[in-house]
Amino acid sequence: MIPPAFDYVRPAGVDEAVRALADAGEDAKVLAGGQSLLPLLRLRLAFPELVVDVGRIPELRGVREDGDTLAIGALTTHHDVVHDPLVRRHAGLLTQATEAVADPAVRHRGTLGGSLAHADPAGDLPAVALALDAELVAQGPGGRRTIPAREFFADYLQTTLAPDELLVEIRVPKRDGWGFRYEKFSRVAQSWAMVGVAALVRRDNGHITEARVGLTNMGATPLRATAAEEALAGAGDAGAVARAAESAAEGTRPSRDASASPEYRAHLARVLTKRAVLSAAGMG
């Protein structure tokens, strides 16, 4: 389908992009890699009066160390995230999950910031941001502010970004020494996750001392499996992990669609949590 008509600007820097968003208000959309926005435009599910193309702002790309944190530019592509040595060394869960995003063509164009700002609960990376306790840095007319991932996702395809704010950076704590695993179940290869589980595990003396479990497509937003996380504390064998994983779907509200019922998604969440945690803990 042909998208509706809109005005188009390509700012040279972040300040110029923010001014364009502030002038247009809620009638503007940000174009980064285009892998989320362009399908919405073609299907006429979005009707912006202005598209602000930030895809050529160089300061929004790249990965750098900042003490115990990795600072990743919002325009860093999935491909560059996967192949960045700092991300591989300090945030392997992000590397592994990003490798599961769509296909190589999408990973070369799509961006980390674009995926998070799109806020699709079936996307692979929002749940990973939750599990990692990432922070998202937004810039608006009044300057920059930092938003914890747990406060960023507001509802289905909605975030707490203001209309005049631009996501500029994702800050990921280094998780050296943690085990990790991203498990994803989908109907066909390279498709959206029917359910996904992002697991981070820290062990001491053979027992899990802390676990973080992010859930993909188990509600209107990405979620943490807090009941399972609490039950996993102290688990020292596969049986204890399996019992803890039975609570993975507590507090979730999975949807019903042509792919799965809520009950089936809850079953998948339990199964995938068990698999992910066992792998992350080196027990499977």
Secondary structure, DSSP 4 states (H G I P E B T S, - for coil): -PPPP-EEE--SSHHHHHHHHHHHGGGEEEESSSTTHHHHHHTT----SEEEE-TT-GGG--EEEETTEEEEETT-BHHHHHH-HHHHHH-HHHHHHHHTSS-HHHHHH-BHHHHHHHT-TTSHHHHHHHHTT-EEEEEETTEEEEEEHHHHEEETTEES--TT-EEEEEEEE--TT-EEEEEEE-SSTTS--SEEEEEEEEEETTEEEEEEEEEESSSSS-EE-HHHHHHHTT--SHHHHHHHHTTTTTT------SS--HHHHHHHHHHHHHHHHHHHTT--
